[in-house]
Amino acid sequence: METPAQILDCTIRDGSYVVDYQFTVEDTFIVAHGIAAAGIRHIEVGHGLGLNAQNCGKGNAAISDIEYITAAKAAVSDKALIGSFFIPGIGTEDSLRAAADAGLGFIRLGIDVDDHTKLEPFVKLAKSLKLEVWGNMMKSYLLPPDSFAEVSQQVGEFGVDVVAIVDSAGGMTPNDVAAYTQATLARSSRVPLAFHGHNNLTLAVANCLRFVECGGVYVDGSLAGLGRSGGNAATELLAAVLSQRNSLAWPVDWERLVEFADSVMQFCVPDHARPRASEIATGLNYFHSSFSPVVEKANADAKAPLYRTILRLPKDSRKKVSQEVAMAAAQQAASEPRHSSQISDLPSNGDSLERLQPTSLTALADRLRVQKGKSPQARVVTIAHTPDLIGARIGPVRSSRISIVAHVEVSTAESLTEVQNALADSCDFWLLDKRLEKLSSHRLSQPQFLYDDDAVIAQAVADALQMLQATQVSVIGDDAGQRAAIGQITQVVGNHIPVDALVTSDSKSPATRDDLQQVRDGGAVLMVRARALTEEAFAEARSRGIQLWRLDCGPALVAEAERLIHTYDRFHLAAGQVNLDAHTHIVAGGTVGQAGDLVVDHLKSPRFILGEADGQGGIRPLSEATRSRTLAAQQWIVDQWGL
């Protein structure tokens, strides 16, 4: 008999395996707040292996157990209980007491099902600490259903509030889940049952639904299905399907969860690996994808979220969707308020969120380590030369699809060495300002490239001026290198005519009120550095309606880093040659082959044959005479992929 279900979200705990335990205070706060605001009342946070795991060699997390609990508590207020995981032998009595003192609401005691007797003393301790206590029977499939039911009854007698069936390997089918659930409830229905499943066979959601149908109460999920091994059931999918079936114990704003997961989880789950909002809506409303062009056009005209438009289509549109019906649904979706982040409801404790910019080399090293855990992006540290700087100045950490770029400025050899020592274990590539080449004597294990910081600044200036539609430009400042670099790619005029924009590049010799006389009213001032105008010049600019802009070199710096990464990959991974036999020679990645050699796109990860070499660096179409060699090359490509 089906009972009202509840969802426990374990994104921050079980999902931490995927990001090398690198969820931060900020991640925890944002995820916990969004989940609780949607109506989820049990949220599990912390290291994947539970309390004290990072203190006994199980992997260093970004923050401590107590910081996870504190951040989540601050985010949810009284909307949800915050819990953690605990494995006897990893967790200790002291760690459990400290977590309870920090405001923990529930604890999930995990143990292999055939070692269940080890739980009893920890159940008693947790109950004495006024915690809600779960007994998670890990690897439940080690016992047959009847034996598992007997163990569950014994664990219930220890005093737990919930017993959980745990499909640790993700191998259970809905029939398996039904057998374990029914056997357990038939023996003892006093203690509510939970189900924690993994998605290795893509059955996690189906298993959760079958569990609820058989009388189970709690089902585990994580945003976008993020979790160990094959992942978990997606929280937003569970909420959507259980809501539509009227199976939840209380209303959960599943649309909010769908939208939240679709946006927030982009940082650690690739688009192709997570359920997208529009795809969820397509399934929930039986919307056939062949109607997508009609709905997408109506949706674009109305400027509505696509998933909402799909959900607002009437049931009689399952067979066919007219333009009129699509437009009505899109207009309805557009008229509805978007889910807000409800920032005004958040606690005002400033310690709940991290600073966006590291303020020390240690903090920067930690940030790069955290980012690496969440993505396969290359970590790049760029070091620029800034004369007369004392110590090191740390800039923001930026990221793109292929790189994470940190920027540090130094002026001396000692500062340069300090930076390289501090970040040596957190960096994959170094980009060194060419003006620092003579100061660099440090031997590095990672690849190091030289770059021209002046050229990067000049490119950023040129890009900004293009956006400002400035065609006549004046540049002032004492940095001759920057002035020369800017002058090479930007039309710089003299001071005798009104200009569209003034570029001021030196905070030591800031532009004055007199310098602004050359800028036309409504023109722009572009500051390469902060404080590159005097106070009187700032006042003058504002009084004349002159736009004030602070240059952002970040995109140009990231582009420079990616250019060098691509070049490195080309020479070290893509390029090369291989001789399959006496007649079949393959070249790749720009390696110049002899006439008739076969050219492929990549040596390490080839996908297709581009043609045959002409012997002079060019590629010509394959000829009939190369057919046998082409077949050999195709077989080589298949072999390279282990197919």
C-alpha positions in Angstrom: 0.0 0.0 0.0 1.4 3.4 -1.0 2.2 5.8 1.8 2.9 9.6 1.3 6.6 9.9 0.3 9.3 12.3 1.4 12.5 13.2 -0.5 15.9 13.4 1.1 18.5 15.3 -0.9 22.2 14.2 -0.7 23.7 16.5 -3.4 26.4 17.9 -1.2 27.2 14.6 0.5 27.0 11.9 -2.2 27.6 14.3 -5.0 30.9 15.2 -3.3 32.5 12.0 -4.7 32.2 13.5 -8.2 33.9 16.8 -7.4 36.7 15.2 -5.3 35.0 16.4 -2.1 35.4 20.0 -3.2 32.0 21.5 -2.5 32.7 24.8 -0.7 30.9 26.9 1.9 29.4 28.9 -1.0 28.2 25.7 -2.9 26.7 24.3 0.3 24.9 27.4 1.2 23.4 28.0 -2.3 22.4 24.3 -2.9 20.9 23.9 0.6 19.0 27.1 0.3 17.5 26.3 -3.1 16.5 22.8 -2.1 14.9 23.9 1.2 13.1 26.8 -0.5 11.4 24.2 -2.8 10.1 22.2 0.1 12.7 19.4 0.7 13.0 18.9 4.5 15.9 16.5 4.8 19.3 17.7 3.4 22.5 15.7 3.8 25.9 17.5 3.6 29.5 16.8 4.2 32.3 14.5 3.0 31.1 11.5 0.9 32.4 9.0 3.5 30.9 11.0 6.3 32.1 12.6 9.5 35.8 12.6 10.2 36.6 11.0 6.8 39.1 13.7 5.9 40.9 13.3 9.1 41.7 9.6 8.5 43.1 9.7 4.9 39.8 9.3 3.0 40.3 12.5 0.9 40.6 16.1 1.8 37.4 18.1 1.5 37.3 21.8 0.7 36.0 22.6 4.2 35.5 20.9 7.5 32.5 18.8 8.7 31.5 21.6 11.0 31.7 24.2 8.2 29.4 22.1 6.0 26.8 21.8 8.8 27.1 25.5 9.7 26.8 26.7 6.1 23.7 24.5 5.4 22.1 25.5 8.7 22.6 29.2 7.9 21.0 28.7 4.4 17.9 26.8 5.4 17.0 28.5 8.7 14.2 26.3 10.1 12.9 25.1 6.7 14.8 21.7 6.8 16.8 19.4 8.9 20.5 19.2 8.1 22.2 15.8 8.4 25.5 14.0 7.8 26.7 10.5 7.1 28.6 8.4 9.7 30.5 5.1 9.2 31.7 3.4 12.3 35.5 3.1 12.1 35.7 6.3 10.1 33.5 8.5 12.2 34.3 8.8 15.9 32.2 9.5 19.0 33.9 12.9 19.3 33.1 13.8 15.7 29.4 12.9 16.2 29.2 15.0 19.3 30.9 18.0 17.6 28.4 17.7 14.7 25.5 17.6 17.1 26.8 20.7 18.9 27.1 22.5 15.5 23.3 22.0 15.0 23.0 18.7 13.2 19.4 17.6 12.9 19.8 13.9 11.7 22.6 11.4 11.3 22.7 8.5 8.8 24.6 5.6 10.3 26.0 3.5 7.5 27.3 0.0 7.8 27.5 -3.1 5.5 24.3 -5.0 6.2 26.1 -8.1 7.4 28.0 -6.0 10.0 24.8 -4.3 11.4 25.5 -5.1 15.1 28.3 -2.5 15.1 25.6 0.2 14.8 24.0 -0.3 18.2 26.4 1.8 20.4 26.3 4.7 17.9 22.5 4.6 17.7 22.4 5.0 21.5 24.9 7.9 21.4 23.1 9.7 18.6 19.8 9.3 20.4 21.3 10.7 23.5 22.4 13.7 21.5 18.7 14.3 20.4 19.4 13.5 16.8 17.0 11.8 14.3 18.8 8.5 13.6 18.8 6.5 10.3 20.3 3.1 9.9 21.6 2.8 6.3 22.1 -0.8 5.5 24.9 -0.5 2.9 25.1 -3.2 0.2 21.7 -4.5 1.2 21.8 -7.0 -1.7 24.4 -9.0 0.3 21.5 -10.7 2.0 18.3 -12.1 0.4 15.1 -10.1 1.1 13.9 -12.3 4.1 17.3 -12.1 5.8 17.4 -8.4 5.1 14.0 -8.0 6.7 15.2 -9.8 9.8 18.3 -7.5 10.1 16.1 -4.4 9.6 13.9 -5.5 12.5 16.9 -5.9 14.7 18.3 -2.4 13.7 14.8 -1.0 14.4 15.0 -2.4 17.9 18.3 -0.6 18.4 16.2 2.6 18.4 16.7 4.1 14.9 14.0 6.3 13.5 14.4 5.1 9.9 15.9 2.0 8.2 17.3 2.4 4.7 17.6 -0.2 1.9 20.8 0.8 0.1 21.6 -0.3 -3.4 25.3 0.6 -3.2 26.2 -0.9 -6.6 23.2 0.4 -8.5 22.3 -3.1 -9.6 18.8 -3.5 -8.3 15.7 -3.6 -10.6 12.2 -2.5 -9.6 11.3 -6.1 -8.9 14.3 -6.4 -6.6 13.3 -3.2 -4.7 9.7 -4.5 -4.4 10.9 -7.8 -2.9 13.1 -6.1 -0.2 10.5 -3.5 0.6 7.6 -5.9 0.9 9.6 -8.5 2.9 10.7 -5.8 5.4 7.3 -4.2 5.8 5.7 -7.6 6.2 8.0 -8.5 9.1 7.9 -5.1 10.8 6.2 -1.8 9.7 6.9 0.1 12.9 10.1 1.9 11.6 9.7 3.8 8.3 11.7 2.6 5.4 14.0 4.6 3.1 15.7 3.7 -0.2 19.1 5.0 -1.4 19.8 3.8 -4.9 22.4 4.4 -7.5 21.8 4.9 -11.2 24.3 2.5 -12.8 21.6 0.7 -14.8 19.6 4.0 -15.2 16.9 2.6 -13.0 17.3 4.8 -9.9 14.1 6.8 -10.5 12.1 3.7 -11.5 13.4 1.9 -8.3 12.3 4.9 -6.2 8.8 4.9 -7.7 8.4 1.1 -7.1 9.7 1.5 -3.5 7.0 4.2 -2.8 4.3 2.0 -4.5 5.2 -0.8 -2.1 4.9 1.4 1.0 8.3 2.9 1.5 8.5 6.5 2.8 11.8 8.2 2.1 13.6 8.2 -1.2 17.1 9.7 -1.8 17.9 12.0 -4.6 20.5 14.6 -5.7 20.3 17.5 -8.0 21.0 16.4 -11.6 21.6 12.9 -10.2 25.1 13.8 -9.0 26.6 11.0 -7.0 29.1 8.3 -6.6 29.6 5.7 -9.4 26.5 5.9 -11.7 25.0 8.7 -9.6 21.7 8.9 -7.8 18.1 9.5 -8.7 17.7 13.2 -9.7 15.9 15.1 -7.0 14.1 17.3 -9.4 12.8 14.2 -11.4 11.6 12.5 -8.2 9.9 15.7 -7.1 8.2 16.2 -10.5 7.0 12.6 -10.9 5.9 12.1 -7.3 4.1 15.4 -7.4 2.2 14.5 -10.5 1.2 11.2 -8.9 0.1 13.0 -5.7 2.5 10.7 -3.8 4.3 13.3 -1.7 3.6 13.9 2.0 3.4 17.7 1.4 3.7 20.0 -1.7 7.2 20.4 -3.2 7.8 23.1 -5.7 9.2 20.7 -8.3 9.2 23.4 -11.1 11.5 25.4 -8.9 13.7 22.4 -8.4 13.8 21.7 -12.1 14.8 25.3 -12.9 17.3 25.4 -10.0 19.0 22.1 -11.0 19.1 23.2 -14.6 21.1 26.3 -13.8 23.1 25.6 -10.6 24.5 22.2 -11.5 26.1 23.4 -14.7 29.3 24.0 -12.8 29.9 20.2 -12.2 27.6 18.2 -14.4 28.0 18.5 -18.2 25.0 19.4 -20.3 24.8 16.0 -21.9 25.0 14.1 -18.6 22.1 15.7 -16.7 18.4 15.9 -17.2 17.6 19.2 -18.8 14.5 21.2 -17.7 12.9 21.1 -21.2 13.5 17.3 -21.5 11.9 16.7 -18.1 8.9 18.8 -19.2 8.7 16.9 -22.5 8.3 13.6 -20.7 5.9 14.9 -18.0 3.5 16.4 -20.5 3.8 13.7 -23.2 5.1 16.3 -25.6 6.5 14.9 -28.8 9.8 16.4 -29.9 8.6 16.6 -33.5 6.5 19.6 -32.4 9.6 21.4 -31.1 10.0 23.9 -33.9 6.5 25.3 -33.5 6.8 25.6 -29.7 10.4 27.0 -29.8 9.3 29.8 -32.1 6.3 30.7 -30.0 8.5 30.5 -26.9 11.1 32.8 -28.4 8.5 35.4 -29.4 7.0 35.4 -25.9 10.4 35.3 -24.1 9.3 32.5 -21.8 11.2 29.6 -20.3 10.9 26.7 -22.7 10.2 24.0 -20.1 7.3 26.1 -18.8 5.8 26.6 -22.2 5.9 22.8 -22.8 4.2 22.1 -19.4 1.4 24.6 -20.2 0.4 22.9 -23.4 -3.1 21.3 -23.1 -3.5 17.5 -23.1 -5.3 17.6 -26.4 -2.1 18.9 -28.0 -0.3 15.5 -27.6 -1.3 14.5 -31.1 -0.7 17.9 -32.8 0.4 21.4 -31.7 -0.8 24.3 -33.7 0.9 27.7 -33.7 -2.0 29.2 -31.9 -1.9 26.7 -29.1 1.8 27.0 -28.8 1.6 30.8 -28.6 -1.1 30.6 -25.9 1.0 28.3 -23.8 4.1 30.5 -24.3 2.2 33.7 -23.3 0.8 31.9 -20.2 4.4 30.8 -19.3 5.7 34.3 -19.8 3.1 35.9 -17.6 4.0 33.8 -14.6 6.6 35.1 -12.2 10.0 33.5 -12.4 11.4 31.8 -9.3 13.4 34.3 -7.4 16.5 33.5 -5.3 14.7 35.1 -2.3 18.0 36.7 -1.3 16.1 39.0 1.1 15.2 35.8 3.0 18.8 34.8 3.5 20.6 35.3 6.8 22.8 38.4 6.8 25.8 36.5 8.3 28.6 37.5 5.9 30.6 34.5 6.9 28.2 32.1 5.2 29.6 32.9 1.8 33.2 32.8 0.6 35.0 35.8 -0.9 35.0 35.6 -4.7 38.6 36.6 -4.9 41.3 34.8 -2.9 43.4 37.2 -0.7 46.4 35.0 -0.1 48.5 32.5 -2.0 47.3 29.7 0.3 43.7 30.6 -0.5 44.5 30.8 -4.2 46.0 27.3 -4.1 42.9 26.0 -2.3 40.6 27.6 -4.9 42.5 26.0 -7.8 42.4 22.6 -6.0 38.6 23.1 -5.5 38.0 24.0 -9.1 40.0 21.1 -10.3 37.8 18.7 -8.3 34.7 20.1 -10.1 35.9 20.0 -13.7 38.6 18.6 -16.0 39.7 22.1 -16.9 43.4 22.8 -17.1 44.6 25.1 -14.2 46.7 28.0 -15.5 48.6 30.5 -13.4 49.6 33.7 -15.2 52.2 35.9 -13.6 52.7 39.5 -14.7 55.4 42.0 -13.9 54.2 45.1 -12.0 57.1 47.5 -11.1 57.6 48.5 -7.4 55.0 46.2 -6.1 55.6 44.8 -2.6 54.9 41.1 -2.4 52.3 39.6 -4.7 49.0 41.0 -5.9 46.3 38.3 -6.5 43.6 38.8 -9.2 40.3 37.0 -9.7 40.2 33.3 -10.7 38.4 33.0 -14.1 37.2 29.9 -15.9 36.2 28.9 -19.4 35.3 25.6 -20.9 38.9 24.3 -21.1 40.8 26.3 -18.5 40.8 27.8 -15.0 43.0 30.9 -15.0 44.5 32.6 -11.9 46.5 35.8 -12.2 49.2 37.1 -9.9 51.4 40.2 -10.2 54.9 40.4 -8.8 57.9 42.7 -9.1 60.9 40.8 -7.8 62.6 37.4 -8.2 61.9 36.6 -4.6 58.1 37.2 -5.0 58.1 35.2 -8.2 59.8 32.2 -6.4 57.3 32.6 -3.5 54.3 32.4 -5.9 55.7 29.4 -7.8 56.5 27.5 -4.6 53.0 28.2 -3.2 51.1 27.2 -6.3 53.3 24.4 -7.6 50.9 21.6 -6.6 47.8 23.5 -7.9 48.9 24.4 -11.4 49.0 22.6 -14.7 50.5 25.4 -16.9 52.5 28.5 -16.1 52.2 31.7 -18.2 55.1 34.0 -17.4 55.2 37.7 -18.5 58.2 38.0 -20.8 59.5 40.8 -18.6 60.0 38.2 -15.8 62.1 35.8 -17.8 65.4 37.1 -16.4 64.0 36.9 -12.9 62.9 33.2 -13.2 65.5 30.7 -12.0 63.0 28.3 -10.5 62.8 24.8 -12.0 59.2 23.8 -12.6 57.7 20.4 -13.3 54.8 21.9 -15.3 55.0 23.4 -18.8 55.9 27.1 -18.7 55.2 29.6 -21.5 56.2 33.2 -22.0 53.5 35.7 -22.9 53.4 39.5 -23.5 51.2 41.1 -20.8 51.3 44.4 -22.6 49.9 42.7 -25.7 47.1 41.1 -23.6 46.2 44.5 -22.2 46.3 46.1 -25.7 43.9 43.4 -27.0 41.5 44.0 -24.1 41.7 47.8 -24.8 41.0 47.2 -28.5 38.0 44.9 -27.7 36.6 47.4 -25.2 36.9 50.3 -27.7 35.2 48.3 -30.3 32.3 47.7 -28.0 32.2 51.5 -27.2 32.3 52.3 -31.0 35.3 54.6 -30.3 37.2 55.2 -33.5 39.4 58.2 -32.4 41.4 57.4 -29.3 44.0 59.1 -27.1 46.3 57.2 -24.8 48.2 58.7 -21.8 50.4 57.2 -19.1 54.0 56.6 -18.3 54.1 52.9 -19.2 55.8 53.0 -22.6 55.4 49.3 -23.2 51.6 49.5 -22.8 51.4 52.6 -24.9 53.3 51.0 -27.7 51.3 47.8 -27.6 48.0 49.7 -27.6 49.2 51.9 -30.5 49.9 48.8 -32.6 46.3 47.6 -32.7 44.3 50.8 -32.0 44.0 54.0 -34.0 45.6 56.5 -31.7 45.4 60.2 -32.5 47.0 63.3 -31.2 45.7 65.5 -28.4 44.6 68.4 -30.6 41.2 67.2 -31.6 38.2 65.8 -29.5 38.5 62.0 -29.2 35.8 59.4 -28.6 37.8 57.8 -25.8 40.7 58.4 -23.6 42.8 55.4 -22.4 44.6 56.1 -19.2 47.1 53.4 -18.3 49.0 54.4 -15.2 47.7 55.0 -11.6 51.0 56.6 -10.7 50.5 59.4 -13.2 46.7 59.5 -13.3 44.8 61.5 -16.0 43.9 65.0 -14.9 41.0 67.3 -15.4 43.0 69.0 -18.2 43.5 65.7 -20.0 39.8 65.2 -20.2 39.4 68.3 -22.3 40.4 66.3 -25.3 37.4 63.9 -24.8 34.1 64.9 -26.4 31.0 65.2 -24.3 29.4 61.8 -24.0 32.7 60.1 -24.9 34.4 57.5 -22.7 37.4 57.1 -20.4 38.9 53.6 -20.2 41.1 53.0 -17.2 43.6 50.2 -17.6 44.1 50.3 -13.8 42.0 51.6 -10.9 42.7 55.1 -9.7 44.0 56.1 -13.1 42.1 59.4 -12.9 42.5 62.2 -10.3 39.5 63.0 -8.1 39.0 66.3 -10.0 39.0 64.3 -13.3 36.4 61.9 -12.0 34.2 64.9 -11.1 34.7 66.5 -14.5 33.8 63.2 -16.3 30.6 62.8 -14.4 29.6 66.4 -14.9 30.0 66.2 -18.7 28.3 62.8 -19.1 31.6 61.1 -20.0 31.4 57.3 -19.5 33.8 55.8 -17.1 35.0 52.2 -17.7 37.5 50.0 -15.8 39.3 47.7 -18.2 38.7 44.0 -17.8 41.7 42.1 -19.1 40.3 38.7 -18.0 38.8 37.6 -21.3 41.9 38.4 -23.2 44.1 36.7 -20.6 41.9 33.5 -20.7 42.1 33.6 -24.5 45.9 33.8 -24.3 46.0 30.9 -21.9 43.7 28.8 -24.2 45.8 29.6 -27.2 48.9 28.2 -25.5 47.0 25.2 -24.2 45.8 24.3 -27.7 49.3 24.7 -29.0 50.7 22.5 -26.3 48.1 19.8 -26.9 48.6 20.0 -30.7 52.3 19.3 -30.4 52.2 16.8 -27.5 49.0 14.9 -28.2 47.7 15.5 -31.7 50.9 15.7 -33.8 53.1 12.9 -34.8 53.5 10.0 -37.3 53.2 6.3 -37.2 54.1 3.6 -39.7 51.5 0.9 -39.9 53.5 -1.2 -42.5 56.0 -0.6 -45.2 53.3 1.1 -47.4 51.0 2.8 -44.9 52.3 5.8 -43.1 50.1 8.1 -41.0 50.7 11.7 -40.0 48.7 14.0 -37.8 48.5 17.4 -36.1 50.5 19.4 -38.7 53.3 16.9 -39.1 54.3 17.2 -42.8 54.2 13.8 -44.5 55.6 12.6 -47.7 53.4 12.5 -50.8 50.8 9.8 -50.4 50.9 9.5 -46.5 47.5 9.4 -44.9 46.6 12.5 -42.8 44.4 12.0 -39.7 43.0 14.6 -37.4 44.7 13.4 -34.2 47.4 10.9 -33.3 46.3 10.0 -29.8 42.5 10.2 -30.3 41.9 9.9 -34.1 38.4 10.1 -35.5 38.7 10.4 -39.3 41.0 10.6 -42.2 41.5 14.1 -43.6 43.1 13.0 -46.9 46.5 12.2 -48.2 49.6 14.4 -47.9 50.9 16.1 -51.0 54.5 16.2 -49.7 54.6 19.9 -49.3 52.5 20.5 -46.2 49.1 20.3 -48.0 46.3 17.8 -48.0 44.7 16.4 -51.2 41.7 14.1 -51.6 42.1 10.4 -51.2 42.8 8.6 -54.5 41.6 5.2 -55.6 45.2 3.9 -55.3 45.2 4.5 -51.6 42.1 2.3 -50.9 43.9 -0.6 -49.3 46.0 1.8 -47.1 42.8 3.7 -46.2 41.2 0.5 -44.9 44.4 -0.2 -42.8 44.2 3.3 -41.4 40.5 2.9 -40.5 41.3 -0.3 -38.7 44.1 1.6 -36.8 41.6 4.3 -35.8 39.3 1.6 -34.4 42.2 -0.1 -32.6 43.2 3.3 -31.0 39.8 3.6 -29.4 39.9 0.0 -28.1 36.8 -1.0 -30.1 
